Amino acid sequence: MKKIPRTLGTPGRMLDGTPVEPPLPKDFDLGTLAGLGTQLEHGGEGEFIVASMDGFLSIDTQTNLIAVTEKDRQPWRRQRAHHRQPSPDL
């Protein structure tokens, strides 16, 4: 995941012609999103969260953490396999 640097918007005008300056965009630390199995890299092309291991991408919507987990650590896969219905004979 690449962080795109914040950029200042373009100035505008009110209906009466008064100039309006754009607000300074908020910034955040990309490292706060890096979870297990990921690392933060800085380079000439920008700042990235990259996987530090093979596995499955996991995005926690509660904490906003981005993680990479091992293939066999996906509980939803085990539940799905456990609850499969046998196929009917045709």
C-alpha angles and dihedrals in degrees: 000000000000123000111224110214117244116257130199116249123236121271117255140189135242119235089264091055097257110147116246121201117213117247118252107263117243117253131204139194108256089205090071088069097050110106134175116322093023137089137194118247128190119198145146090282095052142266121324142181105219134180115259093193141025116266145084126326113241125187115190107210092196096056100018089231117153112212141168115220133189117268095246094050095077106111093188089062092055092047092050092050091046094052098046115132117226112253114251118246111247 
